[in-house]
Amino acid sequence: MMLMLAANQGFAGIAWLPGTLHAERFPWANAEGLKTFCDRIVPAAVEKLAKSWGAQLRAALRTVVHSRK
């Protein structure tokens, strides 16, 4: 869905957070499962789909601000 929205709206790209950040955000979840899903499964699926559209994945720089309470 995100890819279709981005393509239809003319976005230059989309991004998702790494698994470590999801694991921190959802401490009750299986951290290794989140890391695997976000860092391996999602990129592999998106890369396969993007390739069929003639697009490619690339790394992007990001700034992350952690807030500890």
Backbone as CSV, one residue per row, in Angstrom:
resi,resn,N_x,N_y,N_z,CA_x,CA_y,CA_z,C_x,C_y,C_z
1,MET,0.816,-1.188,0.000,0.000,0.000,0.000,0.865,1.260,0.000
2,MET,1.919,1.268,0.809,2.790,2.442,0.858,3.434,2.700,-0.496
3,LEU,3.852,1.622,-1.169,4.496,1.783,-2.475,3.537,2.354,-3.503
4,MET,2.304,1.883,-3.494,1.310,2.390,-4.442,0.992,3.857,-4.179
5,LEU,0.852,4.219,-2.919,0.602,5.618,-2.575,1.763,6.495,-3.026
6,ALA,2.974,6.053,-2.737,4.157,6.827,-3.127,4.238,6.991,-4.640
7,ALA,3.977,5.914,-5.377,4.025,5.978,-6.840,2.936,6.899,-7.382
8,ASN,1.717,6.780,-6.847,0.601,7.601,-7.327,0.759,9.075,-6.989
9,GLN,1.428,9.364,-5.868,1.601,10.752,-5.437,2.918,11.365,-5.933
10,GLY,3.734,10.575,-6.620,4.991,11.085,-7.165,6.089,11.267,-6.137
11,PHE,6.043,10.492,-5.056,7.081,10.592,-4.031,8.416,10.144,-4.614
12,ALA,9.486,10.723,-4.127,10.832,10.323,-4.554,11.261,9.030,-3.874
13,GLY,10.631,8.683,-2.752,10.992,7.466,-2.045,10.178,7.293,-0.788
14,ILE,10.362,6.143,-0.161,9.742,5.864,1.127,10.812,5.260,2.029
15,ALA,10.543,5.244,3.309,11.516,4.699,4.259,10.768,4.006,5.389
16,TRP,11.462,3.119,6.062,10.913,2.487,7.254,12.011,2.390,8.295
17,LEU,11.605,2.292,9.533,12.552,2.265,10.652,13.204,0.895,10.783
18,PRO,14.430,0.871,11.282,15.088,-0.417,11.516,14.446,-1.168,12.683
19,GLY,14.651,-2.465,12.691,14.052,-3.329,13.697,14.426,-2.983,15.120
20,THR,15.634,-2.492,15.342,16.049,-2.151,16.704,15.169,-1.056,17.305
21,LEU,14.771,-0.104,16.482,13.900,0.963,16.986,12.501,0.439,17.285
22,HIS,12.006,-0.471,16.453,10.703,-1.070,16.737,10.770,-1.907,18.016
23,ALA,11.869,-2.605,18.199,12.035,-3.428,19.406,12.046,-2.547,20.657
24,GLU,12.664,-1.374,20.575,12.661,-0.439,21.709,11.259,0.126,21.938
25,ARG,10.567,0.398,20.857,9.238,1.010,20.945,8.195,0.039,21.497
26,PHE,8.356,-1.244,21.179,7.410,-2.260,21.611,8.136,-3.314,22.434
27,PRO,8.514,-2.992,23.671,9.305,-3.918,24.479,8.586,-5.221,24.825
28,TRP,7.269,-5.240,24.738,6.502,-6.442,25.039,6.530,-7.446,23.880
29,ALA,6.977,-6.995,22.712,7.009,-7.875,21.527,8.321,-8.650,21.472
30,ASN,8.371,-9.634,20.625,9.581,-10.426,20.410,10.584,-9.566,19.656
31,ALA,11.628,-9.092,20.338,12.601,-8.166,19.748,13.296,-8.768,18.526
32,GLU,13.713,-10.007,18.629,14.405,-10.621,17.489,13.466,-10.779,16.304
33,GLY,12.209,-11.085,16.585,11.225,-11.208,15.517,10.995,-9.887,14.803
34,LEU,10.906,-8.802,15.581,10.751,-7.474,14.979,11.966,-7.096,14.148
35,LYS,13.149,-7.379,14.672,14.380,-7.058,13.944,14.433,-7.821,12.627
36,THR,14.115,-9.106,12.678,14.132,-9.922,11.467,13.104,-9.412,10.465
37,PHE,11.905,-9.132,10.942,10.845,-8.667,10.048,11.219,-7.338,9.389
38,CYS,11.639,-6.365,10.205,11.909,-5.017,9.693,13.218,-4.911,8.915
39,ASP,14.207,-5.700,9.294,15.536,-5.565,8.683,15.795,-6.544,7.544
40,ARG,15.003,-7.626,7.479,15.249,-8.620,6.426,14.026,-8.891,5.563
41,ILE,12.907,-9.194,6.203,11.725,-9.606,5.452,11.128,-8.444,4.657
42,VAL,10.908,-7.305,5.306,10.329,-6.156,4.607,11.237,-5.692,3.459
43,PRO,12.536,-5.477,3.691,13.382,-5.054,2.569,13.407,-6.054,1.411
44,ALA,13.431,-7.341,1.721,13.457,-8.354,0.657,12.176,-8.307,-0.170
45,ALA,11.035,-8.179,0.494,9.757,-8.118,-0.221,9.654,-6.838,-1.054
46,VAL,10.053,-5.716,-0.472,9.984,-4.442,-1.191,10.962,-4.447,-2.362
47,GLU,12.152,-4.997,-2.155,13.128,-5.052,-3.240,12.615,-5.886,-4.415
48,LYS,11.974,-7.004,-4.124,11.422,-7.861,-5.171,10.342,-7.117,-5.951
49,LEU,9.448,-6.437,-5.232,8.393,-5.685,-5.883,8.959,-4.499,-6.667
50,ALA,9.873,-3.766,-6.050,10.474,-2.604,-6.710,11.199,-3.013,-7.988
51,LYS,11.891,-4.139,-7.931,12.616,-4.632,-9.105,11.662,-4.895,-10.262
52,SER,10.479,-5.436,-9.953,9.499,-5.705,-11.009,8.969,-4.413,-11.623
53,TRP,9.096,-3.295,-10.892,8.673,-1.991,-11.395,9.829,-1.194,-11.997
54,GLY,11.031,-1.788,-12.004,12.195,-1.091,-12.536,12.807,-0.104,-11.555
55,ALA,12.502,-0.251,-10.290,13.052,0.626,-9.251,14.069,-0.158,-8.436
56,GLN,14.737,0.524,-7.507,15.720,-0.158,-6.669,15.728,0.430,-5.269
57,LEU,16.189,-0.371,-4.321,16.348,0.082,-2.941,17.736,0.656,-2.764
58,ARG,17.840,1.614,-1.873,19.145,2.142,-1.482,19.054,2.640,-0.058
59,ALA,20.194,2.657,0.564,20.253,3.110,1.959,20.068,4.627,2.015
60,ALA,19.468,5.077,3.093,19.266,6.512,3.310,19.789,6.875,4.692
61,LEU,20.320,8.064,4.802,20.764,8.557,6.101,19.558,9.047,6.878
62,ARG,19.596,8.841,8.164,18.489,9.299,8.994,19.024,9.832,10.319
63,THR,18.292,10.729,10.874,18.591,11.234,12.205,17.508,10.713,13.137
64,VAL,17.922,10.117,14.211,16.976,9.559,15.167,17.197,10.226,16.511
65,VAL,16.106,10.715,17.086,16.155,11.327,18.402,15.474,10.374,19.379
66,HIS,16.215,9.948,20.366,15.655,9.041,21.379,15.161,9.865,22.553
67,SER,14.008,9.539,23.032,13.441,10.190,24.193,13.298,9.143,25.292
68,ARG,14.004,9.311,26.357,13.924,8.370,27.484,13.182,9.054,28.625
69,LYS,12.191,8.354,29.154,11.435,8.942,30.276,11.874,8.327,31.563
